Amino acid sequence: MSKPMPAIPLQQLSDALTDIVVQAAPSVVSIHSARSHSSGFVWRPGLIVTADDALDDEGAITIHLAGGDRAAASVVGRDPTTDVALLRIDRTDSPSVTLASASVPAGALVCSVGSLLGSSISAFGTVSFVGKAWRSLRGGEIDARIELDLSLRRAGEGGVALDAASRPFGMVVFGPRRQVLVIPAATIERVATTLATHGKVARGYLGLGLQPTTLDGGDGLGVMVMSVDPTGPGAAAGIRQGDLIIKWNDQEIQGVRMLLRALGPDAVGSTVKLALRRGGNPAEAHLTVGERPAT
């Protein structure tokens, strides 16, 4: 009687990774717009989360479901600052992804699962870095900085990130220089819920075109007002082209990015005190932050 073949550790690992992909596949979709192919996942029945950067700005959107069925999609809402977009399809039979709020540690094995024409695509790697909450260059609040060391295909952007226990913990996207980042579960739940309810995430608006500059004598930084929207909050506050903003609510200006970070959803409707230099003389303005208009 022949003895059973001993288990091979690499084969066990391969089988485990395959199982992760197989379990996730029914909830992952392929998204085709005019000039782009990306991935997404079913967040709620009939609602799909994907990466905003991967979507075209116009044109029809087609969803390829697991197994190859197709469905037309419409945009519910988009938030470029967090790279989250929400789509709607007239199908509710695909299982939803249950995102896990628990974070993964650096060094943990992870897998990303996307879709291409309804067939699964995957990548395997590790968590290379985990950090605290951060703000994107566009001012969006991301609940944790999670970087992955894996080779992500372009069509896989917007797919789901899973840990070694098959728990989905976020969406994979490309950051600067094609660094693979994860938009974590907490961010997706917060933003997608707002998009589903309101169709957008409100962002603060000053109505000012700004350029960073160094103050005379190299004594700190400021931002120069290069243009003023005549119907915007800045004009209503009396700010003029050529004004130099040096303080925001008594805090010294550290550049335009500082102002972008201050213009999150909670800023809309608040009034801020701006310390200015106008023609070399000190001035002050009180500006009520508006809501950024749709573009």
C-alpha positions in Angstrom: 0.0 0.0 0.0 1.5 3.3 -1.1 2.0 6.1 1.5 0.2 9.4 0.9 2.4 12.2 -0.5 3.5 14.6 2.3 2.2 18.1 2.2 4.4 20.6 0.3 4.6 24.0 2.1 4.8 25.9 -1.1 1.8 24.1 -2.6 -0.1 24.8 0.6 0.7 28.5 0.3 -0.3 28.5 -3.4 -3.6 26.8 -2.5 -4.2 29.3 0.2 -3.7 32.3 -2.1 -5.9 30.7 -4.8 -8.6 30.3 -2.2 -8.4 34.0 -1.3 -8.9 34.9 -4.9 -11.7 32.4 -5.5 -13.6 33.7 -2.4 -13.3 37.3 -3.4 -14.0 36.9 -7.1 -17.8 36.9 -7.0 -17.8 40.4 -5.5 -15.1 42.0 -7.8 -15.9 43.5 -11.1 -14.2 44.9 -14.2 -15.0 48.5 -15.1 -14.6 49.8 -18.7 -15.0 53.4 -19.6 -14.1 55.2 -22.8 -10.3 55.1 -22.4 -9.7 53.1 -19.3 -10.0 49.6 -17.8 -10.0 49.2 -14.0 -11.5 47.2 -11.2 -14.1 47.7 -8.5 -16.1 45.7 -5.9 -19.7 45.4 -4.8 -20.0 47.6 -1.7 -23.8 47.3 -1.3 -26.4 45.6 -3.5 -26.4 47.5 -6.8 -23.5 49.9 -5.7 -19.9 49.5 -6.7 -16.8 51.2 -5.2 -13.9 52.0 -7.5 -10.9 54.3 -7.8 -11.9 57.8 -9.0 -8.5 58.3 -10.7 -9.2 55.2 -12.9 -12.5 56.5 -14.3 -12.9 58.7 -17.4 -14.5 62.0 -16.8 -17.2 61.4 -19.4 -18.7 58.6 -21.5 -20.5 55.4 -20.9 -19.4 53.0 -18.2 -19.7 49.2 -18.6 -19.4 46.7 -15.7 -18.2 43.1 -16.4 -19.4 41.0 -13.5 -17.8 37.8 -12.3 -18.6 35.2 -14.9 -18.8 37.6 -17.8 -22.3 39.2 -17.6 -22.3 42.9 -18.4 -24.3 45.8 -17.0 -24.4 49.5 -17.7 -23.3 51.8 -14.8 -24.1 55.3 -13.8 -22.0 57.5 -11.5 -23.6 58.1 -8.1 -20.8 60.4 -6.9 -17.0 60.9 -7.0 -14.5 62.2 -4.4 -11.2 62.9 -6.1 -9.6 63.9 -2.8 -9.9 60.4 -1.3 -9.9 58.6 -4.7 -13.3 57.0 -4.0 -16.0 56.8 -6.6 -19.4 55.1 -6.3 -21.3 53.6 -9.3 -24.8 52.1 -9.6 -25.9 49.1 -11.7 -29.3 47.6 -12.1 -28.2 44.3 -10.6 -28.4 43.2 -7.0 -27.5 39.5 -7.2 -23.7 39.8 -6.7 -22.5 39.4 -3.1 -21.2 42.5 -1.3 -17.7 42.8 0.1 -17.7 43.1 3.9 -14.8 45.4 4.7 -12.8 44.8 7.8 -11.9 47.8 10.0 -8.9 46.0 11.6 -5.6 47.3 10.2 -2.7 45.0 9.0 0.8 45.3 10.3 3.9 46.0 8.3 5.4 42.7 6.9 2.0 41.0 6.7 1.2 39.0 3.5 -1.5 40.5 1.4 -3.3 39.9 -1.9 -5.1 42.2 -4.2 -8.0 40.9 -6.4 -9.2 42.7 -9.4 -11.0 41.8 -12.6 -10.4 42.0 -16.4 -13.4 41.2 -18.6 -15.0 39.3 -15.8 -12.0 37.1 -15.0 -9.9 37.5 -11.9 -6.5 39.2 -11.8 -4.5 39.2 -8.6 -1.2 40.3 -7.1 0.6 39.0 -4.0 3.0 40.8 -1.8 3.5 42.4 1.6 2.5 45.4 3.6 5.6 47.6 3.4 4.4 50.5 5.6 1.6 51.4 8.0 1.2 54.9 9.3 -1.3 57.2 10.9 -4.1 59.1 9.2 -3.0 61.5 6.5 -4.3 64.0 3.9 -3.9 63.5 0.2 -2.4 66.2 -2.0 -6.0 67.2 -2.9 -6.9 67.6 0.8 -8.8 64.3 1.4 -8.6 62.7 4.8 -7.4 59.1 4.6 -7.8 57.2 7.9 -4.4 55.3 7.7 -1.4 55.3 5.4 -1.0 51.7 4.1 1.6 51.0 1.4 2.0 47.7 -0.3 5.0 46.0 -2.0 3.3 44.2 -4.9 3.1 44.5 -8.7 -0.3 45.9 -9.5 -1.6 45.8 -13.0 -3.3 49.0 -14.3 -6.5 47.1 -14.7 -6.3 46.0 -11.1 -6.6 49.5 -9.7 -9.8 49.8 -7.7 -9.7 46.2 -6.7 -9.9 44.9 -3.2 -7.0 44.3 -0.8 -7.2 41.2 1.4 -5.1 39.9 4.3 -3.9 36.3 4.7 -7.2 35.4 6.4 -9.2 36.5 3.3 -10.4 39.7 5.1 -10.9 42.7 2.8 -9.4 45.7 4.4 -9.5 48.3 1.6 -9.1 49.3 -2.0 -5.8 49.2 -3.9 -4.9 52.4 -5.8 -1.8 53.9 -7.4 -0.1 56.7 -5.5 2.8 58.9 -6.7 5.4 57.1 -8.9 3.0 54.1 -9.1 3.4 53.4 -5.4 0.6 51.0 -4.4 -1.6 52.4 -1.6 -4.6 51.1 0.2 -7.7 53.3 0.8 -8.7 51.7 4.1 -12.1 50.4 5.0 -12.9 53.3 7.4 -12.3 55.9 4.6 -14.4 53.9 2.1 -17.3 53.5 4.4 -17.3 57.1 5.4 -16.9 58.5 1.9 -19.1 56.0 0.0 -21.9 56.5 2.6 -21.8 60.3 1.9 -21.7 59.8 -1.8 -24.7 57.4 -1.7 -26.7 60.0 0.4 -25.6 63.3 -1.2 -23.9 62.4 -4.5 -20.8 64.3 -3.4 -18.5 65.1 -0.5 -18.5 68.8 0.3 -15.2 70.6 0.2 -14.3 74.1 1.3 -13.8 76.9 -1.3 -12.1 80.2 -1.0 -12.6 81.5 -4.5 -8.9 82.5 -4.7 -6.1 81.5 -7.0 -3.0 81.2 -4.8 0.7 80.9 -5.2 3.3 80.3 -2.5 5.9 82.9 -1.8 8.6 83.8 0.6 8.0 86.9 2.8 10.3 89.9 2.4 13.6 89.2 4.1 13.1 85.5 4.1 11.0 85.8 7.2 8.6 82.9 6.7 6.2 81.9 4.0 2.9 83.3 2.7 0.6 82.8 -0.3 0.0 85.5 -2.9 -3.5 86.0 -4.3 -3.1 85.7 -8.0 -6.8 85.8 -8.9 -10.2 86.3 -7.3 -13.5 84.7 -8.2 -15.8 87.7 -8.3 -18.7 85.7 -6.9 -16.6 83.6 -4.4 -16.1 83.8 -0.7 -12.7 85.7 -1.1 -14.3 88.5 -3.0 -17.1 88.8 -0.5 -14.5 89.1 2.3 -12.8 92.0 0.4 -9.7 90.1 -0.6 -8.0 91.6 -3.7 -5.6 90.4 -6.3 -2.0 91.0 -5.1 -2.9 90.5 -1.4 -0.4 88.4 0.6 -2.0 86.0 3.1 0.4 85.4 6.0 -1.8 83.9 8.7 -4.9 81.6 8.9 -6.7 81.9 12.2 -3.5 83.2 13.8 -1.5 80.3 12.4 1.4 81.2 10.2 1.0 80.0 6.6 3.1 77.1 5.6 2.1 77.0 1.9 -0.9 76.3 -0.3 -1.0 72.7 0.8 -1.8 73.9 4.4 -4.8 75.7 3.1 -6.0 72.8 1.1 -5.8 70.6 4.2 -7.9 73.1 6.1 -10.7 73.0 3.5 -12.3 69.7 4.4 -16.0 69.0 4.7 -16.1 70.5 8.2 -14.7 73.8 7.0 -17.8 74.7 4.8 -19.7 77.5 6.5 -17.0 78.4 9.0 -15.4 81.8 9.3 -11.7 82.2 9.3 -9.5 85.2 10.2 -6.9 86.0 7.6 -3.9 88.2 8.3 -2.8 90.0 5.1 -0.2 92.3 3.7 -1.7 94.7 1.2 0.7 97.1 -0.6 3.2 96.4 2.2 0.7 97.4 4.9 -1.0 95.0 7.4 -4.7 94.2 6.8 -7.2 91.7 8.1 -10.2 89.9 6.5 -12.8 87.5 7.8 -13.8 84.9 5.2 -16.7 82.5 5.4 -15.6 79.3 3.6 -18.0 78.3 0.8 -18.6 74.9 -0.8 -16.5 74.1 -3.8 -18.6 74.2 -6.9 -18.9 71.2 -9.2 -16.4 71.2 -12.1 
